[in-house]
Amino acid sequence: MRALPVRPSTLSRNQARHSMHTVAQHFERSEPQVYAVYDKIVKAARACGPVGEDPKKTSIHLTRRSAFAGVAARKTALVLTLKASSDIQSDRIIKHEQASANRWHLNVKLEHPRDVDATVIRWIKQAYGLAE
């Protein structure tokens, strides 16, 4: 297994005691570029302000005051789920789910760091703004 860069924990002590999952575990079966995609997403989100990484069983939640994105690692790609205030029509979005009257969850499949382009970064910024 290859070593992943270690990020300082953004979990409180109480959360860490109850968390059974780590960010690194999500990428154990992924190709190296998948973690590079994740790293680029986190850097883009941190350009907006503080971001927490909250690993769950099947995904990693990126949080501000609440979750604004979810990341599910696959073997050769990751699926980024973004919170949005309305649906976004784009061929890049592989799933559109209306969570409530004013909230959408939109999935984007990203296979390479270059896929985290200006459009995806704009969507990340918009999702970050919704997690106030």
C-alpha positions in Angstrom: 0.0 0.0 0.0 1.4 3.4 -0.9 1.6 6.1 1.8 -0.7 9.1 1.4 0.2 12.6 2.5 -0.9 13.1 6.1 -3.2 16.1 6.7 -3.7 17.4 10.2 -7.0 16.1 11.6 -9.9 18.4 11.4 -12.0 16.3 13.7 -12.6 17.2 17.3 -11.3 14.7 19.9 -14.9 13.5 20.5 -15.4 13.0 16.7 -12.1 11.2 16.4 -13.0 8.8 19.3 -16.2 7.8 17.5 -14.8 7.8 13.9 -13.8 4.4 12.7 -12.7 5.5 9.3 -9.9 7.6 7.9 -9.4 9.6 4.7 -6.5 7.3 3.7 -8.7 4.2 4.0 -11.0 5.5 1.3 -8.1 5.5 -1.2 -6.5 2.1 -0.4 -7.9 0.5 -3.5 -7.8 3.5 -5.8 -5.3 4.4 -8.5 -2.9 7.1 -7.4 -4.5 9.8 -9.5 -7.8 9.4 -7.6 -6.1 10.8 -4.4 -4.6 13.6 -6.5 -8.1 14.5 -7.6 -9.3 14.5 -4.0 -6.3 16.7 -3.0 -7.1 19.2 -5.7 -10.8 19.4 -4.5 -9.7 20.0 -0.9 -7.3 22.7 -2.0 -10.0 24.4 -4.0 -12.4 24.3 -1.1 -9.8 25.6 1.3 -9.2 28.6 -0.9 -12.8 29.6 0.2 -12.0 29.2 3.9 -11.8 26.5 6.6 -12.7 23.0 5.5 -13.2 19.9 7.7 -12.7 16.4 6.4 -15.1 14.0 8.0 -14.6 10.4 6.8 -17.7 8.2 6.9 -18.1 4.5 6.0 -18.7 5.1 2.3 -17.6 8.7 1.7 -15.7 11.7 3.0 -17.8 14.7 3.9 -16.2 18.1 3.4 -17.6 20.5 5.9 -17.8 24.1 6.8 -20.6 24.6 9.4 -22.4 21.7 7.7 -21.4 19.4 4.8 -21.2 21.0 1.4 -19.7 18.1 -0.5 -19.2 14.4 -0.3 -16.4 12.4 -1.9 -16.7 8.7 -2.8 -13.5 7.1 -4.0 -13.6 4.4 -6.6 -10.8 2.4 -8.3 -10.1 4.8 -11.1 -12.2 7.9 -10.3 -14.1 9.6 -7.5 -17.7 10.8 -7.4 -18.0 14.3 -6.0 -21.5 15.1 -4.6 -22.0 18.9 -4.3 -24.8 20.7 -2.5 -26.6 23.3 -4.8 -29.5 25.7 -4.4 -30.8 24.7 -7.8 -30.3 22.1 -10.5 -27.4 22.7 -12.8 -27.7 21.5 -16.4 -24.3 20.1 -17.5 -23.3 16.9 -19.3 -20.6 16.6 -16.5 -23.2 16.0 -13.8 -24.0 12.3 -13.7 -26.8 12.4 -11.2 -29.3 15.2 -10.2 -31.2 14.7 -6.9 -33.6 17.2 -5.5 -33.2 16.9 -1.7 -35.7 19.5 -0.7 -37.5 22.6 -2.2 -34.3 24.6 -2.4 -31.6 22.0 -2.2 -30.0 19.8 -4.8 -27.3 17.1 -4.6 -25.4 16.9 -7.8 -22.8 14.1 -8.6 -19.8 14.7 -10.8 -17.4 11.9 -11.8 -13.8 13.0 -11.8 -11.0 10.7 -13.1 -7.9 13.0 -13.3 -6.8 16.1 -11.4 -7.3 18.1 -14.7 -11.0 17.4 -14.3 -11.1 19.7 -11.3 -11.2 22.7 -13.7 -12.7 26.2 -13.4 -16.2 24.9 -13.7 -15.9 22.3 -10.9 -14.1 24.9 -8.7 -17.0 27.3 -9.3 -19.4 24.6 -8.2 -17.3 23.9 -5.1 -17.3 27.6 -4.2 -21.1 27.8 -4.6 -21.6 24.7 -2.4 -19.2 26.1 0.2 -21.3 29.2 0.4 -24.4 27.2 1.1 -22.8 25.6 4.2 -22.8 28.8 6.3 
